[in-house]
């Protein structure tokens, strides 16, 4: 049984908050699924920067709502590749946050200035070279993947396609939010939370956060193996591949007449001793320089 299956999950949903009194907890009735005249469920996407039914647009699109991400156990971009055809995600020594490829078009260059053939966008804004995918999806409205060449509609052209993430927008005149957590083996602990705060008739703010930690899951059984990655990043005990990650996001939304705006700020920090790629550790060669070869064969001793 996996860590995810063994984890204990607890959730609380805060649906309303009166001006005075204690915050009540209530259940939310799921909205009825909308269907078109053909009886097909209506899935609204913004693949062309306007809300349209996915059945009516001539674009190959895979879309996931917040509920879809939760029910399909899609926690991060690495999980998306198992639910979208022609999409793959790889992370190697020099790929930064990783390489997203659609139909084989991505970025395999090691140069910091190299542009990816697949556009990555957060709320319709291009974020090339971003590390936002080092964390999990939290307080996300939808994830939409557009396959095939894209023009400059989202700010830059991309021959492979586009990977678009949309965060939840603050809701006017409505208190709300949620808090969820889980705990499992190896001191695995995860918390996700959000709070929607109305600010008068025309403004609202939303605050969201994510925290995850886990002890190391890889035992170091060879005492000679001392460092992972760079020489200054040495494990402090006999276990590596531990994680400690948190991210916070604040959004402000304003709306009046036919004008509206949304401002968003996000901060992410990770402090862990993960290996950048699998089986990167090796048995060191103790032969004096210049005769040493670094590693004795390809057998991993971690």
Buried (B, 14 or more C-beta within 10 A) or exposed (E): EEEEEEBEEEEEEBBEBEEEEEEEEEEEEEEEEEEEEEEEEEBEBBBEEEEBBBEEBEBBBBBBBBEBBEEEEBBBBBBBBEBBEBBBBBBEEEBBBBBBBBBEBBBEEEEEEEBBBBBBBBBBEBBBEBEBBBBBBBBBEBBBBBBBBBEEBBEBBBEBBBBBBBBBBBBBEEBBBBBBBBBBEBEBBBBBBBBBBBBEEBBBBBBBBBBBBBBBBBEBEBEEBEBBBEEEEEBEEEBBBBBBBBBBBBBBBBBEEEEEEBEBEBEBEBEBBBBEEEEBBBBBBEEEEEEEEEBBEEEBBB
